[in-house]
């Protein structure tokens, strides 16, 4: 059986070699990257078992929400101020001049010493400011996680006002540009029973109008900030496409910060066909953790006539501090974990990294039964995903309801992932990129879903991880797991990586200038 992720990669590879999707252009918005991201979401929900009735109800709810939320969208700045009333000192009301601009993502926030910090942006901000460079951090979302650890500009106003503007003035996108062979592609997908609700021409034109309007707003931000570099996390979600487009328009080097495992198998970082001028809604540079990740970007970007997209081996920005035994933050969290562990002896420390995925209740239920029957000297750290909210998944809820002295849920969920990995012996997940980060600490990842085989082929081939979907086998495997020895992974220098980006920025500005002249 082929899982939806592997099926998606095979599908888009065939699409990009068969159909002229690289020519889909509405105004200056390349449409295929947007359609591709939505196609992945469609296939995910299909795999999760959504019924036609549930799809229809969800669509009706979205229409209802658009009607009633118009006023709330317009009032976003006032809502932001109200929500930030206890943290106004960290609220940036207007963009200001800065050498580097950052756009964080809600899924990459950690709560450290009572304040929320972006695990990928913050180390680079600190490094740049240590060199005397100015920075400005923007965050997406609804400001649910406060207080912030540093001054932050709420980018949700840009997003929501742009959506209102696109709805009011998006008529031009109903007629401009072309989507050659679009009808033929939809028929081809229908024949393969692939859902295409989000790929209709009407939907894609509305999407392009929103991206263009949001890029217009980001251009005004760039005009005020005048950055040389613009960093973003998870470029393919939220506002990333629009920010990349705005940077392309103004010749600012946009950099996507790797936020999870890729291994040449991530849906947003693997391309078969890219137009000669690249895709303007993709970042100019992809900051990668490993050489293998960088090589996977180079495999498709090197075919471009000009360096519109390229890789940078920058390492994992967050990990340098966690490999430093003398780092103050590391020592502080080591002490917190030591205090937690003092209340009970354990021969084996097991991390369970939960994921916000639907359709896996059976696995979670089986794991919950294993945990409930496990020996008292196995300590389980059950960690919610940082971006997760209330879940209706019965399997996950059963896990979160376990009450045993050797099962730590709130403690595990309140600690940064690297702080935990320093002390774990094994890391369990369905198919989480946390497994890759675990391997960097010398912790052996065990994946509970066979779908992990399509996501982490390099890790599995190297023998650094394994897939076990039988709980009886897993129990025997855990019983034989040795205690982990401390590991220190060599990371590239952040300072050297930033210097390379400075040089790239100057060249990219010149490249964009020539292209526009």
C-alpha positions as CSV (number, residue, x, y, z in Angstrom):
1,X,0.0,0.0,0.0
2,X,1.4,3.4,-1.0
3,X,0.8,6.1,1.7
4,X,-0.6,9.5,0.7
5,X,2.8,11.3,1.0
6,X,4.6,8.9,-1.4
7,X,1.6,9.0,-3.7
8,X,1.7,12.8,-3.7
9,X,5.4,12.9,-4.6
10,X,4.9,10.4,-7.4
11,X,1.9,12.3,-8.6
12,X,3.5,15.7,-8.8
13,X,6.6,14.3,-10.5
14,X,4.4,13.0,-13.2
15,X,2.3,16.2,-13.4
16,X,5.4,18.4,-13.7
17,X,6.9,16.3,-16.5
18,X,3.5,15.9,-18.4
19,X,1.6,19.2,-18.0
20,X,2.8,22.8,-18.5
21,X,2.1,23.8,-14.9
22,X,5.3,25.8,-14.7
23,X,3.6,28.2,-17.2
24,X,0.6,28.9,-14.9
25,X,1.0,32.6,-14.3
26,X,-1.6,35.1,-13.1
27,X,-0.1,38.6,-13.1
28,X,3.3,38.0,-11.6
29,X,2.0,35.1,-9.3
30,X,3.2,31.6,-10.3
31,X,0.1,29.5,-9.5
32,X,1.5,25.9,-9.5
33,X,3.3,26.2,-6.2
34,X,0.1,27.3,-4.6
35,X,-2.0,24.6,-6.3
36,X,0.7,22.0,-5.3
37,X,0.5,23.0,-1.6
38,X,-3.3,22.7,-1.7
39,X,-3.2,19.4,-3.5
40,X,-1.1,18.0,-0.7
41,X,-3.7,19.1,1.9
42,X,-6.5,17.6,-0.2
43,X,-4.7,14.3,-0.3
44,X,-4.0,14.4,3.4
45,X,-7.7,14.8,4.3
46,X,-8.7,12.1,1.8
47,X,-6.2,9.8,3.5
48,X,-7.6,10.7,6.9
49,X,-11.0,9.4,5.8
50,X,-13.1,12.6,5.5
51,X,-16.5,11.8,4.1
52,X,-18.2,13.9,1.3
53,X,-20.7,15.1,3.9
54,X,-17.9,16.3,6.2
55,X,-16.2,18.0,3.3
56,X,-19.4,19.8,2.4
57,X,-20.0,20.9,6.0
58,X,-16.4,22.2,6.3
59,X,-16.9,24.2,3.1
60,X,-20.1,25.7,4.3
61,X,-18.5,26.6,7.6
62,X,-15.7,28.4,5.7
63,X,-18.2,30.4,3.7
64,X,-20.1,31.3,6.9
65,X,-16.9,32.3,8.6
66,X,-15.9,34.6,5.7
67,X,-19.2,36.4,6.1
68,X,-19.1,36.9,9.8
69,X,-15.4,37.5,10.2
70,X,-15.1,40.5,7.8
71,X,-15.6,42.9,10.7
72,X,-13.1,41.0,12.9
73,X,-10.5,41.1,10.1
74,X,-10.9,44.9,9.8
75,X,-10.5,45.3,13.5
76,X,-7.3,43.1,13.7
77,X,-5.0,45.9,15.0
78,X,-7.3,46.7,17.9
79,X,-7.8,43.0,18.7
80,X,-4.0,42.6,18.7
81,X,-3.6,45.4,21.2
82,X,-6.3,44.0,23.4
83,X,-4.7,40.5,23.4
84,X,-1.2,42.0,24.0
85,X,-2.4,44.3,26.8
86,X,-0.2,42.4,29.4
87,X,2.8,42.5,27.0
88,X,2.7,45.9,25.3
89,X,6.4,46.5,25.8
90,X,7.1,43.8,23.2
91,X,4.5,45.0,20.8
92,X,5.9,46.7,17.6
93,X,3.1,48.8,16.1
94,X,4.9,50.0,13.0
95,X,7.8,48.4,11.0
96,X,11.1,50.1,11.5
97,X,14.5,50.1,9.8
98,X,16.4,46.8,10.2
99,X,19.2,44.9,8.5
100,X,17.4,41.6,8.7
101,X,13.6,40.9,8.7
102,X,12.2,37.7,10.1
103,X,8.8,36.0,9.7
104,X,8.3,33.3,12.3
105,X,5.7,30.6,12.5
106,X,3.4,29.6,15.4
107,X,4.6,26.0,15.1
108,X,8.1,26.9,15.9
109,X,7.5,28.7,19.2
110,X,8.9,27.3,22.5
111,X,8.1,28.7,26.0
112,X,11.4,29.4,27.8
113,X,11.4,31.0,31.2
114,X,7.8,32.1,30.8
115,X,8.2,33.8,27.4
116,X,7.6,32.4,23.9
117,X,10.6,32.3,21.6
118,X,11.0,31.2,18.0
119,X,13.4,28.3,18.0
120,X,14.8,28.9,14.5
121,X,14.7,32.7,14.2
122,X,15.9,33.6,17.7
123,X,19.5,32.1,17.4
124,X,20.0,34.0,14.2
125,X,18.6,37.2,15.6
126,X,21.0,36.9,18.6
127,X,23.9,36.2,16.3
128,X,23.2,39.2,14.0
129,X,22.6,41.5,16.9
130,X,25.8,40.3,18.5
131,X,27.5,41.6,15.3
132,X,25.9,45.0,15.6
133,X,23.2,44.3,13.0
134,X,19.6,45.4,13.6
135,X,16.7,43.0,13.2
136,X,12.9,43.0,13.2
137,X,10.8,39.9,14.0
138,X,7.3,39.4,12.6
139,X,4.9,36.6,13.8
140,X,1.9,35.1,12.1
141,X,-1.2,34.0,13.8
142,X,-3.6,35.3,16.4
143,X,-1.1,36.2,19.2
144,X,-2.3,33.3,21.4
145,X,1.1,32.7,22.9
146,X,2.2,35.6,25.0
147,X,4.3,37.1,26.4
148,X,6.9,37.3,23.6
149,X,10.6,37.0,24.4
150,X,11.5,40.0,22.2
151,X,9.8,42.9,20.4
152,X,7.5,41.5,17.7
153,X,5.4,43.0,14.9
154,X,2.1,41.1,14.4
155,X,1.9,40.2,10.7
156,X,-1.7,39.0,11.0
157,X,-2.9,42.6,10.1
158,X,-1.1,42.3,6.8
159,X,-2.7,39.0,6.1
160,X,-6.3,39.9,7.0
161,X,-6.4,43.3,5.4
162,X,-4.9,41.9,2.3
163,X,-7.7,39.3,2.2
164,X,-10.3,42.0,2.6
165,X,-8.6,44.0,-0.2
166,X,-8.4,41.0,-2.5
167,X,-12.1,40.2,-2.0
168,X,-13.0,43.8,-2.8
169,X,-10.7,44.4,-5.8
170,X,-9.8,40.9,-7.0
171,X,-11.9,41.1,-10.2
172,X,-8.8,41.5,-12.3
173,X,-7.6,38.0,-11.4
174,X,-10.8,36.6,-12.9
175,X,-9.5,37.3,-16.4
176,X,-5.7,37.9,-16.4
177,X,-3.2,35.2,-17.3
178,X,-3.6,31.7,-18.4
179,X,-3.6,28.2,-16.8
180,X,-2.7,26.1,-19.9
181,X,-4.2,22.5,-19.9
182,X,-5.8,23.2,-16.5
183,X,-9.0,21.3,-17.5
184,X,-7.0,18.4,-18.8
185,X,-5.1,18.1,-15.5
186,X,-8.3,18.2,-13.5
187,X,-9.7,15.4,-15.6
188,X,-6.4,13.4,-15.2
189,X,-6.6,13.8,-11.4
190,X,-10.3,12.8,-11.4
191,X,-9.5,9.6,-13.2
192,X,-7.0,8.8,-10.4
193,X,-9.6,9.6,-7.7
194,X,-7.6,12.5,-6.4
195,X,-9.7,15.3,-4.9
196,X,-9.5,18.6,-6.7
197,X,-11.8,21.0,-4.8
198,X,-8.9,23.4,-4.1
199,X,-7.6,23.2,-7.7
200,X,-10.6,24.7,-9.5
201,X,-9.8,27.7,-11.7
202,X,-12.0,29.9,-9.5
203,X,-10.3,28.9,-6.3
204,X,-6.8,29.3,-7.8
205,X,-7.6,32.8,-9.1
206,X,-8.8,33.8,-5.7
207,X,-5.7,32.3,-4.1
208,X,-3.5,34.3,-6.5
209,X,-5.4,37.5,-5.8
210,X,-4.8,37.0,-2.1
211,X,-1.1,36.3,-2.5
212,X,-0.6,39.3,-4.8
213,X,-2.5,41.6,-2.4
214,X,-0.5,40.3,0.6
215,X,2.8,40.7,-1.4
216,X,1.8,44.4,-2.1
217,X,1.4,44.9,1.7
218,X,4.8,43.2,2.4
219,X,6.4,45.5,-0.2
220,X,5.3,48.4,1.9
221,X,6.9,46.7,4.9
222,X,10.1,46.1,3.0
223,X,10.1,49.8,1.9
224,X,10.0,50.9,5.5
225,X,12.4,48.2,6.9
226,X,14.9,48.2,3.9
227,X,16.4,44.8,4.9
228,X,19.3,43.2,3.2
229,X,18.1,39.7,4.3
230,X,14.6,38.3,4.9
231,X,14.2,35.0,6.8
232,X,11.1,33.0,7.1
233,X,10.0,29.7,8.7
234,X,7.7,27.2,6.8
235,X,7.6,29.3,3.6
236,X,4.8,27.2,2.0
237,X,2.2,27.8,4.8
238,X,0.5,31.1,5.8
239,X,2.1,34.2,4.3
240,X,5.4,32.8,3.1
241,X,4.6,32.7,-0.6
242,X,3.5,36.3,-0.5
243,X,6.6,37.4,1.4
244,X,8.9,35.6,-1.0
245,X,7.1,37.3,-3.9
246,X,7.5,40.7,-2.3
247,X,11.2,40.1,-1.8
248,X,11.6,39.0,-5.4
249,X,9.9,42.2,-6.6
250,X,12.3,44.4,-4.5
251,X,15.5,42.4,-4.8
252,X,15.7,41.3,-1.2
253,X,17.3,37.9,-0.5
254,X,14.6,35.7,1.0
255,X,15.8,32.7,3.1
256,X,13.7,29.8,4.3
257,X,14.9,28.3,7.6
258,X,14.6,24.5,7.6
259,X,12.1,23.6,10.4
260,X,12.0,19.8,10.1
261,X,13.3,16.7,8.4
262,X,13.5,16.9,4.6
263,X,15.8,14.1,3.2
264,X,14.8,15.0,-0.3
265,X,11.3,13.8,0.5
266,X,9.5,16.8,1.8
267,X,6.5,17.9,-0.3
268,X,7.5,21.6,-0.4
269,X,11.2,21.1,-1.1
270,X,11.2,18.6,-3.9
271,X,10.6,19.8,-7.5
272,X,10.9,18.0,-10.8
273,X,10.3,21.0,-13.2
274,X,11.0,24.7,-12.4
275,X,10.7,27.5,-15.0
276,X,14.0,29.2,-16.1
277,X,13.4,32.2,-13.9
278,X,12.5,30.1,-10.9
279,X,9.3,30.5,-9.0
280,X,8.8,34.0,-7.6
281,X,6.8,32.6,-4.6
282,X,9.6,30.3,-3.5
283,X,12.5,31.6,-1.3
284,X,15.8,32.5,-3.0
285,X,17.8,30.5,-0.5
286,X,17.0,27.3,1.5
287,X,18.9,27.1,4.8
288,X,19.6,23.4,5.4
289,X,20.6,21.4,8.4
290,X,22.6,18.7,6.7
291,X,24.6,18.3,3.5
292,X,22.1,15.7,2.3
293,X,19.3,18.2,2.7
294,X,21.3,20.8,0.8
295,X,22.2,18.3,-2.0
296,X,18.4,17.6,-2.4
297,X,17.8,21.3,-3.1
298,X,20.7,21.5,-5.4
299,X,19.4,18.5,-7.4
300,X,16.7,20.7,-8.9
301,X,18.0,24.3,-8.4
302,X,21.3,23.7,-10.2
303,X,19.4,23.3,-13.5
304,X,18.4,26.9,-13.5
305,X,20.3,29.2,-15.8
306,X,20.6,31.8,-13.1
307,X,20.8,31.3,-9.3
308,X,17.2,32.1,-8.5
309,X,17.1,29.3,-5.9
310,X,20.0,27.7,-4.1
311,X,20.9,25.9,-0.9
312,X,23.0,26.9,2.1
313,X,24.4,24.4,4.6
314,X,23.8,26.4,7.7
315,X,23.2,23.7,10.2
316,X,20.4,23.5,12.8
317,X,20.3,27.1,14.2
318,X,19.0,26.0,17.6
319,X,21.3,23.1,18.5
320,X,24.7,24.8,19.0
321,X,23.6,26.0,22.5
322,X,22.1,22.6,23.4
323,X,25.4,20.8,22.7
324,X,27.3,23.3,24.9
325,X,27.5,21.9,28.4
326,X,28.4,25.4,29.8
327,X,25.6,27.3,28.1
328,X,23.4,29.0,30.8
329,X,20.1,28.0,29.2
330,X,21.2,24.4,28.7
331,X,22.4,24.2,32.4
332,X,19.1,25.7,33.6
333,X,17.0,23.1,31.7
334,X,19.3,20.3,32.7
335,X,18.6,21.2,36.3
336,X,14.8,21.3,35.8
337,X,14.9,17.8,34.2
338,X,17.1,16.5,37.0
339,X,14.6,17.8,39.6
340,X,11.8,16.0,37.7
341,X,13.7,12.8,37.5
342,X,14.7,12.9,41.2
343,X,11.1,11.9,42.1
344,X,11.3,8.5,40.5
345,X,14.0,6.0,39.3
346,X,14.0,5.1,35.7
347,X,16.1,2.6,33.7
348,X,14.8,3.9,30.4
349,X,13.7,7.4,29.3
350,X,11.3,7.3,26.4
351,X,10.0,10.3,24.5
352,X,6.7,10.1,22.7
353,X,6.4,12.9,20.2
354,X,2.7,13.4,19.4
355,X,1.7,14.8,16.0
356,X,-1.4,16.8,15.0
357,X,-2.5,14.2,12.4
358,X,-5.9,12.6,11.9
359,X,-6.5,8.9,11.0
360,X,-4.0,7.3,13.4
361,X,-6.2,6.6,16.5
362,X,-5.6,2.8,16.3
363,X,-1.8,3.3,16.7
364,X,-2.2,5.7,19.5
365,X,-4.6,3.4,21.3
366,X,-2.2,0.5,21.0
367,X,0.6,2.6,22.3
368,X,-1.5,3.8,25.2
369,X,-2.2,0.2,26.2
370,X,1.5,-0.6,26.1
371,X,2.3,2.4,28.3
372,X,-0.4,1.5,30.8
373,X,1.0,-2.0,31.1
374,X,4.7,-1.0,31.0
375,X,7.2,-1.5,33.9
376,X,7.4,1.2,36.5
377,X,11.1,1.8,35.7
378,X,10.3,2.9,32.1
379,X,9.6,6.7,32.2
380,X,7.4,8.0,29.4
381,X,7.6,11.7,28.4
382,X,4.5,12.3,26.3
383,X,5.0,15.6,24.5
384,X,2.2,17.4,22.7
385,X,3.1,19.0,19.4
386,X,3.9,22.7,20.0
387,X,1.3,23.8,17.4
388,X,-1.4,21.5,18.6
389,X,-4.6,22.7,20.3
390,X,-7.5,20.7,21.6
391,X,-7.8,17.4,19.7
392,X,-10.8,15.2,19.1
393,X,-8.7,12.2,18.2
394,X,-9.7,9.5,20.7
395,X,-6.3,7.8,20.6
396,X,-4.4,10.9,21.4
397,X,-6.9,11.8,24.1
398,X,-6.5,8.4,25.7
399,X,-2.7,8.9,25.8
400,X,-3.1,12.3,27.3
401,X,-5.5,10.9,30.0
402,X,-3.0,8.4,31.3
403,X,-2.2,9.0,35.0
404,X,0.8,7.1,36.2
405,X,3.8,8.2,38.2
406,X,6.1,7.2,35.4
407,X,4.1,9.0,32.6
408,X,5.0,12.7,32.3
409,X,2.7,14.8,30.0
410,X,2.6,18.4,31.2
411,X,6.3,18.3,32.1
412,X,7.2,16.9,28.7
413,X,5.0,19.4,26.8
414,X,6.4,22.4,28.7
415,X,10.1,21.8,27.8
416,X,11.9,22.6,24.5
417,X,12.5,19.5,22.4
418,X,16.3,19.7,22.6
419,X,16.2,20.0,26.4
420,X,14.4,16.6,26.5
421,X,16.5,14.9,23.8
422,X,19.6,15.5,25.8
423,X,18.3,13.1,28.4
424,X,16.3,10.5,26.3
425,X,17.2,7.0,25.4
426,X,14.6,6.5,22.6
427,X,12.2,8.7,20.7
428,X,8.8,7.3,19.5
429,X,6.6,9.0,16.9
430,X,4.3,8.2,14.0
431,X,6.5,9.8,11.4
432,X,7.7,13.0,13.1
433,X,10.7,15.0,12.0
434,X,11.6,15.0,15.7
435,X,13.1,11.7,14.9
436,X,15.8,13.4,12.8
437,X,16.6,15.8,15.6
438,X,16.7,12.9,18.1
439,X,19.3,11.2,15.9
440,X,21.4,14.4,16.1
441,X,21.6,13.8,19.9
442,X,22.4,10.1,19.5
443,X,18.9,9.1,20.5
444,X,17.4,6.2,18.5
445,X,14.2,7.1,16.7
446,X,11.5,4.5,16.4
447,X,8.6,5.2,14.0
448,X,5.3,3.6,14.5
449,X,3.9,4.1,11.0
450,X,5.2,2.4,7.8
451,X,4.7,5.7,6.1
452,X,7.9,6.9,7.8
453,X,9.8,4.8,5.2
454,X,8.9,7.3,2.5
455,X,9.9,10.2,4.6
456,X,13.2,9.2,6.2
457,X,14.9,6.9,3.7
458,X,18.5,8.1,4.6
459,X,18.0,7.8,8.3
460,X,16.6,4.3,8.0
461,X,19.2,3.2,5.4
462,X,22.0,4.3,7.7
463,X,20.6,2.2,10.5
464,X,20.1,5.2,12.7
465,X,16.3,4.6,13.0
466,X,13.7,1.8,12.6
467,X,10.1,1.3,12.0
468,X,8.1,-0.9,14.4
469,X,4.3,-1.0,14.0
470,X,3.7,-4.1,16.2
471,X,3.4,-3.2,19.9
472,X,4.6,-6.6,21.1
473,X,7.8,-6.2,19.0
474,X,8.1,-2.6,20.3
475,X,7.9,-3.8,23.9
476,X,10.7,-6.3,23.3
477,X,12.8,-3.7,21.5
478,X,12.4,-1.2,24.3
479,X,13.4,-3.8,26.9
480,X,16.7,-4.3,25.0
481,X,17.4,-0.5,24.5
482,X,20.7,0.5,26.2
483,X,21.1,3.9,27.9
484,X,22.2,6.6,25.6
485,X,25.7,8.0,25.7
486,X,26.2,11.7,25.3
487,X,26.7,12.8,21.7
488,X,27.9,16.1,20.3
489,X,27.1,16.8,16.7
490,X,29.4,19.2,14.9
491,X,27.4,22.1,13.4
492,X,28.5,24.7,10.8
493,X,29.3,28.1,12.2
494,X,26.3,30.5,12.3
495,X,28.6,33.4,11.8
496,X,30.2,31.9,8.7
497,X,26.8,31.0,7.3
498,X,25.5,34.6,7.9
499,X,28.6,36.0,6.1
500,X,27.8,33.8,3.1
501,X,24.3,35.1,3.0
502,X,25.5,38.7,3.1
503,X,27.5,38.0,-0.1
504,X,24.5,36.2,-1.7
505,X,22.3,39.2,-0.9
506,X,24.4,41.6,-2.9
507,X,24.5,39.3,-5.8
508,X,20.8,38.6,-5.7
509,X,19.9,42.3,-5.6
510,X,22.0,42.8,-8.8
511,X,20.3,39.7,-10.4
512,X,16.8,41.1,-9.7
513,X,17.8,44.5,-11.0
514,X,19.0,43.0,-14.3
515,X,15.9,40.9,-14.6
516,X,13.6,43.9,-14.1
517,X,15.5,46.2,-16.5
